[in-house]
């Protein structure tokens, strides 16, 4: 019976991911339109409340329900403490949602990044994460600062955004899961996996923009697992 409860909870979380991704473009359109109306209240906009940002296919909702339930069962049955499993499950849902949104729309939700940041700090505060609260805060601020500096330098010297604004907000959340000393390794792995993706898709001339958030998330998971399972690998 407990497995069915886990399946139901995870399935509902999976459906939340599905609905968030499905409605993401519509929410962005509404925010842009309402912001335009607030900036120019005396001049009614002649635009439509819709934009070229269209909703993209993200799969069937049943797939999200089943995968969400399976992930919840894995997380809640693997660790000895149920709270650890619940924390891991919630982190997984947030990270997957961030990855999927960036993969489809090349946009990163600041709200999800901030929620991930809070989860990372909560895990450190409760002793779930291998980091202390101080280490988690330093890791977040270090990741945010480094990527924000890269963003500013690239924009000043190259007149081009080498990284999107969402990437440094994402590092605020991901940095709460790793020590600041692992940040160079994380960046190296993210760049390496990104280059591998580019090499395998070199023949696809339609590929103009490459979402970086999926590679950052993948690299963070690798570094976190190495740090959590084999601390002697990353002294």
ROMARSE-909776 format. One line per field, with one value per residue (C-alpha): residue number from 1; x, y, z. Coordinates in Angstrom, 3 decimals. Layout:
BEGIN
pos	(NUM, ...) .
x	(X, ...) .
y	(Y, ...) .
z	(Z, ...) .
end
This chain:
BEGIN
pos	(1, 2, 3, 4, 5, 6, 7, 8, 9, 10, 11, 12, 13, 14, 15, 16, 17, 18, 19, 20, 21, 22, 23, 24, 25, 26, 27, 28, 29, 30, 31, 32, 33, 34, 35, 36, 37, 38, 39, 40, 41, 42, 43, 44, 45, 46, 47, 48, 49, 50, 51, 52, 53, 54, 55, 56, 57, 58, 59, 60, 61, 62, 63, 64, 65, 66, 67, 68, 69, 70, 71, 72, 73, 74, 75, 76, 77, 78, 79, 80, 81, 82, 83, 84, 85, 86, 87, 88, 89, 90, 91, 92, 93, 94, 95, 96, 97, 98, 99, 100, 101, 102, 103, 104, 105, 106, 107, 108, 109, 110, 111, 112, 113, 114, 115, 116, 117, 118, 119, 120, 121, 122, 123, 124, 125, 126, 127, 128, 129, 130, 131, 132, 133, 134, 135, 136, 137, 138, 139, 140, 141, 142, 143, 144, 145, 146, 147, 148, 149, 150, 151, 152, 153, 154, 155, 156, 157, 158, 159, 160, 161, 162, 163, 164, 165, 166, 167, 168, 169, 170, 171, 172, 173, 174, 175, 176, 177, 178, 179, 180, 181, 182, 183, 184, 185, 186, 187, 188, 189, 190, 191, 192, 193, 194, 195, 196, 197, 198, 199, 200, 201, 202, 203, 204, 205, 206, 207, 208, 209, 210, 211, 212, 213, 214, 215, 216, 217, 218, 219, 220, 221, 222, 223, 224, 225, 226, 227, 228, 229, 230, 231, 232, 233, 234, 235) .
x	(0.000, 2.848, 4.268, 0.948, 1.004, 4.524, 3.411, 0.461, 2.536, 5.272, 2.717, 1.129, 4.554, 5.185, 1.880, 2.913, 6.079, 3.986, 1.550, 4.336, 6.189, 2.985, 1.822, 5.274, 5.028, 1.534, 2.677, 5.673, 3.429, 1.060, 3.906, 5.474, 2.133, 1.145, 4.599, 4.309, 0.919, 2.345, 5.317, 3.159, -0.231, -1.019, -0.414, -2.527, -0.483, -1.485, -0.005, -1.784, -1.402, 0.268, 3.803, 6.005, 6.814, 4.542, 3.867, 6.046, 5.364, 6.552, 5.138, 2.030, 0.982, 0.862, 4.617, 5.185, 2.860, 4.588, 8.134, 7.313, 5.878, 8.838, 11.322, 9.470, 9.532, 13.261, 14.046, 11.800, 12.836, 16.565, 17.710, 17.124, 15.517, 12.245, 12.954, 16.177, 14.244, 11.582, 14.258, 16.003, 12.705, 11.749, 15.212, 14.887, 11.514, 12.795, 15.981, 14.112, 11.622, 14.452, 16.225, 13.105, 12.083, 15.557, 15.804, 12.515, 12.536, 16.159, 14.824, 15.515, 12.874, 14.232, 11.426, 12.521, 16.160, 15.259, 13.212, 16.193, 18.406, 16.042, 15.967, 19.758, 20.002, 17.279, 19.131, 22.342, 20.562, 18.854, 22.028, 20.640, 23.230, 26.927, 27.577, 27.196, 24.941, 27.969, 29.455, 26.121, 25.816, 29.401, 28.900, 25.746, 27.283, 30.466, 28.575, 26.336, 29.264, 31.452, 28.726, 27.521, 31.088, 31.356, 28.070, 29.215, 32.710, 31.373, 28.771, 31.312, 34.114, 32.283, 28.970, 27.324, 25.809, 28.021, 25.717, 22.067, 20.843, 19.128, 22.436, 23.794, 20.468, 20.650, 24.130, 22.714, 20.515, 22.968, 25.802, 23.942, 24.561, 28.322, 31.344, 32.897, 36.116, 34.258, 33.103, 35.995, 35.254, 31.562, 32.277, 34.760, 32.274, 29.486, 31.668, 32.891, 29.398, 28.272, 31.122, 30.299, 26.709, 27.899, 30.189, 27.413, 25.041, 27.553, 25.657, 22.447, 22.671, 19.415, 21.084, 21.779, 21.395, 22.547, 20.796, 23.474, 21.266, 20.947, 24.729, 25.117, 22.520, 24.089, 27.538, 26.179, 24.584, 27.866, 29.903, 27.326, 27.231, 31.009, 31.184, 28.375, 29.421, 33.207, 34.602, 38.109, 37.744, 37.301, 39.463) .
y	(0.000, 2.352, 1.856, 2.912, 6.044, 6.813, 6.176, 8.535, 11.293, 10.970, 10.806, 14.049, 15.695, 14.408, 15.901, 19.207, 19.131, 18.363, 21.216, 23.669, 22.908, 22.831, 26.233, 27.853, 29.656, 30.956, 32.332, 34.058, 35.633, 36.960, 38.366, 40.152, 41.579, 42.772, 44.312, 46.205, 47.546, 48.693, 50.452, 52.256, 52.720, 55.907, 54.201, 51.116, 48.385, 47.410, 43.962, 40.758, 39.177, 36.264, 36.059, 33.855, 31.828, 28.879, 25.869, 22.930, 19.251, 17.785, 14.267, 12.629, 13.309, 9.593, 9.350, 12.071, 10.347, 6.980, 8.351, 10.637, 7.741, 5.504, 8.203, 8.767, 5.039, 4.861, 7.870, 6.966, 3.304, 3.653, 5.819, 4.762, 8.098, 8.902, 12.630, 12.164, 10.362, 13.058, 15.739, 13.888, 13.346, 17.032, 18.060, 15.655, 17.055, 20.639, 19.836, 17.856, 20.698, 23.221, 21.014, 20.391, 24.052, 25.168, 22.372, 23.339, 27.129, 28.105, 29.887, 29.276, 29.966, 32.113, 30.882, 27.262, 28.253, 30.011, 27.011, 24.754, 27.113, 26.869, 23.070, 22.940, 25.126, 23.118, 19.881, 21.342, 22.757, 19.443, 17.411, 15.652, 17.094, 16.227, 19.980, 22.248, 25.277, 27.549, 25.436, 25.408, 29.197, 29.723, 27.287, 29.111, 32.563, 31.366, 29.765, 32.799, 35.242, 33.343, 32.984, 36.545, 37.762, 35.706, 37.198, 40.790, 40.352, 38.723, 41.436, 44.251, 42.898, 40.841, 42.734, 39.353, 37.262, 34.193, 32.946, 33.698, 35.456, 32.300, 30.430, 32.408, 32.078, 28.359, 28.245, 29.899, 26.839, 24.184, 25.695, 24.906, 21.193, 21.278, 22.812, 25.867, 23.857, 21.564, 24.490, 24.228, 20.521, 21.254, 23.881, 21.583, 18.694, 20.989, 22.340, 18.845, 17.359, 20.406, 19.955, 16.264, 17.222, 19.753, 17.179, 14.617, 17.245, 18.971, 17.871, 19.463, 22.948, 23.942, 23.964, 27.635, 27.916, 25.282, 25.142, 25.083, 24.339, 20.591, 20.203, 22.209, 20.039, 16.823, 17.913, 18.895, 15.470, 13.758, 15.887, 15.483, 11.702, 11.464, 13.675, 11.815, 8.245, 8.472, 11.498, 10.153, 10.695, 14.432, 15.350) .
z	(0.000, 0.809, -2.684, -4.199, -2.050, -3.248, -6.815, -6.456, -4.877, -7.489, -10.277, -9.108, -9.016, -12.531, -13.661, -12.103, -14.223, -17.308, -16.661, -15.863, -19.093, -21.132, -19.859, -19.790, -23.129, -22.358, -19.007, -20.592, -23.228, -20.560, -18.480, -21.450, -22.565, -19.076, -18.541, -21.827, -20.750, -17.405, -19.021, -21.604, -19.896, -21.850, -25.192, -25.607, -27.299, -30.789, -30.375, -29.820, -26.387, -28.175, -29.511, -31.650, -28.527, -29.169, -27.038, -27.974, -27.703, -24.423, -24.517, -23.100, -19.519, -18.701, -19.265, -16.671, -14.218, -14.553, -14.515, -11.602, -9.615, -10.415, -9.393, -6.121, -5.306, -6.028, -3.839, -0.911, -0.765, -1.342, 1.619, 5.218, 6.117, 4.379, 4.611, 2.657, -0.058, -0.156, -0.449, -3.282, -5.091, -4.936, -6.130, -9.045, -10.107, -10.020, -11.929, -14.583, -15.021, -15.410, -17.940, -19.999, -20.127, -21.191, -23.749, -25.379, -25.062, -24.241, -21.154, -17.474, -14.839, -12.007, -9.750, -10.132, -9.586, -6.349, -5.226, -5.949, -3.946, -0.963, -1.222, -1.261, 1.832, 3.558, 2.888, 4.281, 7.352, 8.139, 7.583, 4.515, 2.163, 2.689, 2.920, 5.900, 5.660, 5.353, 2.552, 0.741, 0.917, -0.238, -3.122, -4.234, -4.069, -5.787, -8.662, -9.071, -8.936, -11.417, -14.029, -13.542, -14.059, -17.257, -18.440, -17.766, -19.259, -22.432, -22.860, -22.387, -24.561, -27.184, -27.215, -27.007, -24.243, -23.967, -21.228, -20.675, -17.565, -16.451, -16.269, -13.338, -11.533, -12.168, -10.642, -7.534, -7.098, -8.242, -6.206, -2.987, -3.622, -4.146, -2.476, -4.109, -4.555, -7.004, -9.148, -11.682, -12.137, -12.637, -15.297, -17.030, -17.155, -18.378, -21.197, -22.065, -22.296, -24.275, -26.757, -27.115, -27.908, -30.517, -32.154, -32.458, -33.872, -36.158, -39.254, -38.032, -39.535, -37.859, -34.438, -33.675, -29.921, -27.460, -24.086, -21.399, -18.393, -19.152, -19.198, -15.991, -14.268, -15.543, -14.369, -10.958, -10.546, -11.466, -9.057, -6.291, -6.642, -6.625, -3.570, -1.798, -2.583, -2.848, -1.044, -1.566, -5.331, -4.876, -1.893) .
end
